[in-house]
Amino acid sequence: MFILYAHICVFINLLQIKQFNLCSVLQVPLRAEEITIPADVTPERVPTHIVDYSEAEQTEEQLYQEISKANVICIVYSVNNKKSIEKVTSHWIPLINDRTDKDSRVPLILVGNKSDLVEHSSMETILPIMNQYQDIETCVECSAKNLKNISELFYYAQKAVLHPTGPLYCPEEKELKPSCIKALTRIFKISDLDNDGILNDNELNFFQRTCFNTPLAPQALEDVKNVVRRNMTDGVKDNGLTLKGFLFLHTLFIQRGRHETTWTVLRRFGYDDDLELTQEYLFPLIKVPPDCTTELNHNAYLFLQSVFDKHDKDRDCALSPEEVKDLFKVFPYMPWGPDVNNTVCTNENGWITYQGYLSQWTLTTYLDVQRSLEYLGYLGYSIIYEQESQAAAITVTRNKRIDLQKKQTQRSVFRCNVLGARGSGKSGFLQAFLGRNLQRQRRIREDHKSYYAISTTYVYGQEKYLLLHEAMPDFDFLSEADLACDVVCLVYDVNNPRSFEYCAKVYKQCLIDSKTPCVVIAAKSDLHEVRQHYSLSPHDFCRKHKLHPPQPFTCNTTEAPSKDIYTRLTTMAMYPSSRPGRSLLSAARRCAARLRRLTPRPLAREAHGPGGPEELHLLAEGQPRRHGVRSVGLRHVQSSSEAAVMGQQEAAALTPVLFVPFYLRDIKKKKKKRLPEQAKRAHGLQPTSPLSLKATRARNKLLYAGGSSGCCRQTDTVCKGIYSGIFLVNPLVKTDLSQIIRPCFNPQALV
């Protein structure tokens, strides 16, 4: 509920009252005591503080202090005394205007007292005064003796504060003011959910529920449209209300004294008394702790998708420049500059695609969440989705240190800072991420260049956003923000002998003690590689510091550059604890230890599908990618980074998933372990029936990543231990799969 402390000053011309000697007859004091009317006894439900002023008892300095504190001023005159009416214009109104700023003048109400003493009305004399001074809200004739219209007087005083006419309507021209038209136009466009320029019955009811918490009856809707039809030829179109008809209705409300209707609408959409969007509406409070990031949640993306569909009139999944301008008509300024087209993905015409549109919103939320809240406020997110504020659209991620401790993350946006010497190819690396080869990059104007690039990548079947930021090449000016990220790219030019020296210097002085993953990019790899003027070659440098070998990269092709390297960057940002130099065997054993701690014993339990807590994995090591299992959509493990996270992340992306119960023998101790009868029955096995797992090639190591501390090497011996797991099959392992795959799966799928 909107509560306003209304401070009302009542100025009474007591000199004229004394001439009629009413003070002695009625024994009225020269000045009334200050009174506060409680909120629960007033129609507008606001407390009202009434202050009286008397020339006989108070000084002008006291009068000026009360004027400065007043929200509304009532000037009282006597209806049967012309001199008191004349003093309204000759003394009181000029005095008040001299003591208030032109832009912040308080509303005035003329009060004609002693209406019980005359039979005629003073309105004919007062109307010219009201037309002359725009600050006068209304005029009320009352009688203090018999209390006629006294309650109406204070009702109009409250109404003048809460619902002033001045910002909305120009009485001379009898039309809405430009600022009011601008605000109501924005409200119309937000309520026009299909962007056809017409408010149909559903949209009118949505507008009615949003502002007044109740829908309109069908007959009431028709009555509203009939009123507009009778007064405007183009106010109703296709049985819907046009913008002109919408503005006419509000003009009619104001002309009939229903200012509160228009003000209710304006305040519901975030406007203040000056018809500006309030700071509380545009910038709701949101706390972002250190080392946490901000992202849009699912509802926010659904809302932005509806906004995109609303303005994509040609349905080409891209926004043309005209469509972008139409989208941002509800903004007081254009939020996106020409650099946006070089920050996100565009189509062949250079128009922002649907993916690029969402990427730009994701970038804004990540870099400047307050700006994102402001933009969502202009679009009316909290109104359309009936949320308390735009803060409901933001997800604040947990502290990055917690992600590192738990070795998993729910974040969707990862930042990669790209560092390198001048001319090393950083800009080309960013633009290649957006699918632009060198030929398209040469068409980018220098003043339209962007230092950011954002798009989506897929890691283990999950869509993630990778944000690339090109840092300044001057090493001495590298700030903490340039190094605070999820992964760092060090780019050097293979054709420039002094290019790698910058990368080595940055790594040794800024990154060597950091836990942030680092990748070295050998840019322009299509050119002749020259020897770098550094003590170590790039490969030796990476080997010494346990970094991945330099990744070759070029965008000097006719085709769009491959995104494999960007997927690897995202993977390293998600799982920064995995380091090259650690073998696949050790990484998988660490994964096995984690799974053993999380999995209740006994391990011989029924596996229950992808994503379950008891999914265990059998990983294959050492085979080139061409030998991976392609026929069933499985991907061969290539690095320790991938191996370390298979046990927790890969299961959702594997199709089909094979649950393989098999026997495992402790080879070193040569001891056979008895399998409990209950565990056998859990896997549908006969108590005495053995299963065998045969592998014919010793170089194809099979490692059980969960439930066992040993590994299954080449053996044709019948093993006695039983576990369940997911078996990533390598075609070079000659195994009788028909004996170990459960009957519910088809063994021929692996052929």
N, C-alpha and C positions, 0 to 999 in steps of 0.2 A: 504494500500500500504506500502510495506517495504522500508524505506528510510534509507540510510547509508551515513554518511558524509565521503567521500573518501579523505584522505589526501595523496597526491601522491608526493613523492620526486623524482626529476629528477637529477641524478648525471651525469655531462658531463665532459669528460676528456679534459679540455680546453687547457692543455699544448700541446697536440697533434694538436689541432686546430690551435694554434698559429704558429706552425711550418710551416703551409701552408699559414700563413699570411691572413687567411680569415677574421679575425676580422677587420683588417684595410681595406680590400677590401669591405666587406659587411657592415662595421660599426656596427657590432653586439656587444652589451655590454657584459662585462664579466659575468654578472649575470642578469637573467631576473627577473622582478618584480613578486610578488606573484599574481596569477590569480585564480578566482573562476568561474567555468563554471556552469551556472544555470541548475537546474534539467530538465526544460522543453525543453532543446535543446540536451539532451543526450538520446540515445536509452534505457538505463536502468532506466531513470527517477530518477537519484540521483544527488545531487550537488557534484561537484568535485573541490577540492582545490589543486592547483598545486604550489609546492615550488621548486625553483631551488637552486643549490648549486655550488659555485665556490671556488676552492682551492686558487685562487689568492686573493679573497676578504674576505673570511670567515675562521674562526678558526675551528679546529677539535672539540672543545666543542660545537660550534653551529651545526656542522654536527651531533654529537651524539644526541643532543636534537631533531633535525628533524627526525632522525631515530626512536627515541622512540615514536614519534607521528604519524608516517606514517602507513597507511593501505596497501600500495603497493609501491614498489620502482622500478623505471625504470633506468637501467644502460645503458648509451648511449656510443656507440663506433663509430669509423669511419670505414666504410667498406673498404676503400682504404689504411688503415694504420694497419699493423700487430701488432705494439707495443700497440696501443690502445686496440686491441682485447686481447692481452696477459695480459694487466693490469686488465682486467675484472676478471680473475682467480687469478692473483698474488696479487692484492691489494683490489679491491672493494668487492668482495664476502667474503673473509676472514674478512675484516673490519666489514661488516654488521653482519656476523654470530657471531663475538666476542661481538657485542653490543646488541644482542637479545637472549632471552631464546630459548632453543632448542624446547620447547613445544609450543612456541608462536611466531615463526618466521613468518615474513611477506612474502608474495609472491613477486618474482622478475620477471621482464620482461626485456629481452635484446632488445635494440633498435639499429639497424644498420643504422646510418645516412649517408647522402651524396651518396645515391644510384644513383643519377643522374650523378655522375662522373665516374662510372664504368659500364661495360656491363655485368660483371659476378656477381654471388651471393656469399655471404659469408656463406651460410647455411652449406656447407660441413665442414667448420671450427667450426661453432657454435654448430652443433648437438652433437658432443662428449661432449662439455661443458654442454649442457642441460641434457644429460644422466648421467653426473657425479654428478650434483647438482639437487636434487629433488625439491628445493625451486623455481626453474625457471619454470614459468608457460608456457611461450611461447617466441618466438622471432619474431620481426617485422622489416623489412627493409623499410626505408622511406627516404624522401628528404625534409628537411626544406625549401629548396630553391623554389621548385615548389609545395610544400604541398602534396606530394604523401604519402598516407597511414597515414597521421597525425591523421585524425579522427578515423581510425582503431586502432591506437596506444592507444588512450584514451578509446576507447570502450573495448579493451582487458584489460586495466588497471582496469576499473570498473568491468569487468567480473571476473578478478582475485580476487577481493575483495568479490564480491557477490557470486560467484560460483567457489570457489577454487577447484583445482584438488587433492591437497594433502590428505585431509581426505577421499576421495572416492576411489582413484585408486593408485595402485602400478605399475609404468611404467616398473620396472625391471622384475617383474613376469607377467605383463600384465593381471592383474585380480583385482577384487574389494578387498578392505581391509576388515578385519574381522568386524570392527565396522560398516562399510557400509552394509555388508551382514546382520548383526544382525538387523539393522534398517529397511532394505528393507524386511526382513523376517516378522517382526512384521506388516509392512504395508500390505504385502500379506495376512497374516492371518486375519487381520481386514476386508480387502476387500472380502475375501472368506466367503460370508454370510452364505452359507450352510455347510461350514467346510468339503468339500469333497476333498480338496487339489487341486482344479482346478478352475481357473477363467473362467467362461463361458461368453458368449457375454453380458448378462445382468450385470454381476459383473464387466466386463471390462468397460462397459459404465458407470456404477456407479463410478468406479475409475476415469475414464476420466472426468466426470462431476465434481467430488469432487475436482480434482486437477487443471483442466484447464477450467472449466465452460462451456464445450461444449462436446456433445457425439461424438463418432466416427461413420462415415457412415459404412454400412455393408461391402462395398468393402474395406474400410480402415482397418477394423478388419481382414478381410481375408488376406490382404497384410502383416499385422503385423505377423499373425500366419505363413504365408508362409516363411517369413524371418527367423523365429525361426526354422521351419521344415528343411530348407536347411542347417542350421548350427548345429542343435542338434537333436539327435534321440528321446530323451525323453523330449523335450521342450514343445511339444503339445500332449495332451492326451484327447481322447473323444471330440475332437474339442474345447478344452479349454486349457488355458495357465497354465503350471505347475510352481512350484516355480523356478526350474532351468531355464525355459524359461523366466520367469519374471526377474531373475537376469541377464541373458544373454542380454536381451534388454537394460538394463541400462549400462552394460559393453560396448555395442555397441554404445550407445549414447555418453559415455565419450570418447571412442576411436575416435569418429568422431568429437570431439570438442563441443558436445551438453551438456556440463555440466549443463546448466541452466535447462534442462528438469528434470534431477535427483534431482537437488536442489529444484526445485519447488515442486516436490513430497515430499521430506523430510521436507521442511518447512511447507507445508500444514498439515502434520501429527505431527507438534510440535517440530521438531529438530532444533538445533542451528548449528553453524559452526563446533563445536566439535562432532557432531552427538550424542548429549545428549538432552533429552527432556527438554525444557525450563521451568523455574519456573513459568512464566506467563501462560504456557499451563497446567501444572500439578496443580497449585494452584491459580486459578483465585480468584479475590477479592470477598469476600462475607461477609456482615456485619450481625452479630448475636447479637442483643441487650441483655442486662441482662434479666433474667427470661423468655427468649425465647428458644425454642428448634428447632432442625433441623430434617426434615423428607424428604424422597424421595417422589416426586410427581408421578402422574399417568404415565406420559411419561417415567420416569425413571424405574418404575416397568415393563412397556411394553418392554423397552430395555433389562432389566435384564432377563425377561422371554425369549426373543429371544436368548440371550446368552446361557441360560440354555438349550433350545431346540436344539441349534446349537451343543452343546457338549454332550448331552445325546444321545449317538449313539445307545444304546440298548433299548431306549424308555421305561425304567422302572420307570420313574419319580424320579430317584435318581442318584447322581453322584458318581461313583466308584472312588477309589484313582487315577486310570489312567486317568479317565475323568477330574478329578480336576486338575491334572498336565497339561493336554492338554489345559484346559481353561486358566491356568495362564502362558502359554508359552510366552505370549506377555508382561509379567511382568519381570523386572530385578531380582526379588527375589520372593520367595514363601510367599504370604501375610497371608495365613491361616496356623496355627499350629495344632498339634493334639488335642489341647483343644477345637477346634471348634466343634468336634464331640460330646462333652459333654456340649456344649452351646446351640445347636439347636436340632431339632427333626431329628432322623435318622431311617432308616429301620432296619429290623432284622439283616442285614449284617453289620450294623454300617455305612452305606453310607448315605450321606447327602441327605435328601429328598428335593423336590421342595419347600415345606413350610419352611424347615430349611434353604435352600439356600437364600430365600428372607428375612427370619428372621435375618440371619447373616449380610446381607447388611443393613437392618434396624438398627441393633445394632451399626454397624460401623458409620452410618450416625448420629445417636443420640449421641454417645459418642465422636466421633472425626470426624467432618465434613470435615476437611482438608484431612484426610486420605481417606475418601470416594471420595472426588474430585480427588485425585491422582489415585485411583483405576479406577474410571470411565474414567480418561484420558488415562490410559494404554489400556483400552478396546475400546477407540475411540468413546465415546458417542457423543461428540460435532460434530464429523465428520459424523457419520452415520445418526444422527438426524438433521444435518445441523444447529446446534446451535452455538452461539458465543462462549460459553464455557460450561464447566460442571456445572457451577453455575445454569444453567437453569433447572437442574434436582433436585434442592433442594428447599424445601418450608420452610421458616422460620415462625414458628408459632407466634401468637400474645402473648403479655405479659400475664403471668398467672394470674395477678391481674385483668385483664380485663375479663378473663374467669370467675373468681369468682364473679365479679360484675354482669355480664350478666347471670350467672348461666347456661352457656352452652359453649361448646367447639367444635372446628373443629379438634382438635388434634387426631392423630391415634396411638401414642406411649405414654405409661404411665409407669412411673418408680416406682417400689416398692423396697425399701431397707429392707432387712431381717436382723434383729438384734436378738441376743441371746447369751447366755453363751456358752462356748466351750462344744461340745458334745450334744447340745440341739436338734439337728436334722435339722439344717439349710440346709446343703448340700442335705439331703434327700428331703427336701421341694422343693428345686430347681429342682432336678432331677425328682421328681414326676410330676412336671409341664410339663416335656417333655415326660411323659408317661412311665417312667421307675420305676419298682417296686424295692424292696430292693434287690432281687436276681440279677437283672441286674446292680444295683449300685455297688455291691461288686466286679464286674469285672473291674471297672474303676481304672486305674493306678494312683498313687499319683501325678506323674509328668504330667499327662494329665488332672488333675482336673481343672475345671473352676469355677470362682466365679460369673459368669453370666449365666442366662438362659432366653431365649426369645422365645415366641411362640404367637399364636393368640388365642383370646377369642372372644365370641360373646355377645354383650350387646344390647338388644332390636333389634336384627337382624342385627346389624352393626359389621363388623369385626374390631377388635382393636388388637394392639400389647401390650402385657404386658411384661415388662422387670424386671426381678428379679435380685437383686444384693445382694450378701452375704457380709456383712460388717465384719470387724475384730471384734473378741469377746472382745478385751481389751477396757474397757469403757473409760479409760483415754486417749486413742488415737482416739476417735471418732472425726472426723472433720466435718466441715460444709457440705462437699460433701456427707458424710454418712447420713446426716439428710435432705439434700435438695432433695426432691423427691415428688411424687404425693400421695403416701400412704406408711405407715410404717407397717411392720409385726414384732411383738414381739413374738419370739418362745421360749417356755420353754418345758422341758421334764417332763411329768407327773410322771415318775418313779424316778426323781431326786429331793429330797426335797429342794435343794438350787438353783434350776434352775430358778424359777420364781422371785427370789429376784433381779436378774440382770435386768429382764424386768421392774420391778417396779421402780428400780433405774433410768434406762434410761428414762422412761416415766416422772417421777416426776422432773428430773433435766434438761431434754432436750426437751420434747415434750408436756408438760402440757399446755404451753402457745402458742404452735404452732397451726396453722390452718390446718396442715396436718392430714388427717384421720389416725387413728391407729387401727390395728386389732391384737388381741392376739390369738396365735395359740397354742393349746395344742397338742404338737407332741407326737408321740408314744402312741396314745390313746388306742391301742390294749393291752398295758401292764397294770399292776396293778397301779392304781393312788394312790399316797401317799400324805400325808399332807405336804404342803409346809411350810418351816421355814420362814414365813413372818407374819406380824401382821394381814393381811387380806388374806383371800382365794382369788384365782384368780377371782372367780365369784363376790365376794363382792368388790374386787378392781375395776373390770370393772363397776359394778353398781354404785359405788361411783363416778367414773370419767366419767360416762355416755358413756361408751364404749360398743361395742357389746359384748355379752358373749363370753368366750373363745371358739374358734372353734376347735372341735376335728379333728385330722388329723393323718393318718398312711399310710405308704407305704409298710408295711409288709404284703402284700397280693399277691396272685398269679396273680390277675388281675391288670391292670393299674389303678392307683389312679384316683378318680373322679376329674373333673375340676371345680366343682361347686364353691369351695372356691376361685379359681382364677378368676372366673367370678365376684364374689362378690367384690374382690379386685379391679378389673378394674372398676366396677360400682362406687365404692367409690372414686376412683381416678378421674373419670369423673365428679362426682357430690359431691364434698367434703363438701358442705354446709349442707347437710342433716345429722342430728345427731340422734342416738338412744336416746330414752327417750322422744322424741317428738312423740305425738300420730299421728296415721294415719289421724285422724280428723283434727288436726291443720295443718299438712303438706298439706293436700288436700285443706284446706281453703286458705292457702298461695298461692297455685297453682291457685285457683279460682280467687284470687285477681289479680294475674299477668295477667291471661287471660282476665279479665274484662278491664284492662287497655289497652290491645292490641286489643280487639275486638270492632269495631265500633258499636254504637247503631243505631236502635233497634237490639236486639239480635235475634229476630224472623226473621231470614234470611235463605235463602236456603243454606244448607251445600253442599260443592262441592267436596268431595272426600278426600282420605287420604293425609295427608301432608299439607292441606290447612290451612290458618290462623284462620279459625273459627271453628276448630274441638274442641269440648268440650267433657268432659269425665264424665261418671258416674262410680264411683269406689265402689267396694264391700269390706267390711271390716269384719274381724273376723272369716272367714271360713278357715278350714285347706285345705292344698293343694289338698287332694284327692277329695274335693268337687269342684275343679275348673272346668271350662268348657273345657273339652277335645275334644268334638266332633267337635268344630269349630276352634280349634287351638288357643284358647285364654288362657292366663296364669293368674292365680289368684295372686293378689297383696299380698305380704307377709310382706313387711317392709315399714316404712315411707320413706326410701331412694327411693324405687321404686315409691311410691305414689307421691312423690313430683315432679317427672320428667315425670310422665305419660302424662301430658297435652302437653308436647313439643316433646317427643321422641318416645313414644310407638306406635303412630298411624301408622308409616311406617311398623311396624312389625305385626300388627293385621290383620288377615285374617280369615273370611271376616269382613268387617267393617259395623256395623249396625248404621244407623242414625235414632234415635228414637225421634220423636216429642211427647212430653207428657205435661200434665198439672201439675202444681205445686201450692200447696196452702200454704200460710203463716199460719202455725198452731197456732203460739202464739197469733197473733192478731185476728184470726178468721174472717179475712176480705176477701171477695172475690173481686178479681181484674178483671176489665173488660178488655177483650182482644180486641185491635183495629181490625176492620174489615180487614184492609189492611194486618196486620200480619197474620190473619187467612188464607187469600187467598194465601199468600206466601207459606204456607205449604199445600195447596190444601184442606183446611178444609171448610166445610160449615159454614157460619157466626153464625148459632145457634146450631151447633152440638157439644156436649161435648165429650171428651174422658176421660176415667178413667184409673188410674194406681192403681192397688190393690196389697198390700203386706200383707201376712197373718201371718208373724212371726216377732215379734218386735225385736228379737235379731239380725236379719239380717238387719243391717242399710244400707240404700242406700244414698250416699252422692253425690250431684250434684256438680262436680268440675268445675264450670264455669258459670257465668251469674247470680248466686243467692247467697245470703248470708245465706240462711237457708238450711235446709236439709229435705228430704222427709222421714218421718218415717212411722210407720204402720198407714194406713188410708184407708178407703174405701169410703171416701167422694169425690165427684166430684170436681176437682180443676179447677181453671179458668185461671192460667198463663201458657203460652206456651213458650217453649224453644226448641232448637235442640241440641242433643249431641250424644256421643257414649256410648252405654249402655253395660257395662261388666256384663253379666247376670250370676247369681248364681242359680244353679238348685233348691236350697232350697227355693228360693223366688217363691211362687206360683202366677204367674202373667198371665193374659190373654194376651199373646204376640200378638195374631192375631189382637187385637184391636189397638195396638200401633206401630207395625212395618209397615213401608211403603210397599205399594204393590209391589215395585220392588225387595224386598228381600223375601226369602222363610222362613217363621216362623218355618218350620219343621227342619231347619238346627240346631236349638237350642235344639231339643229334645234329 
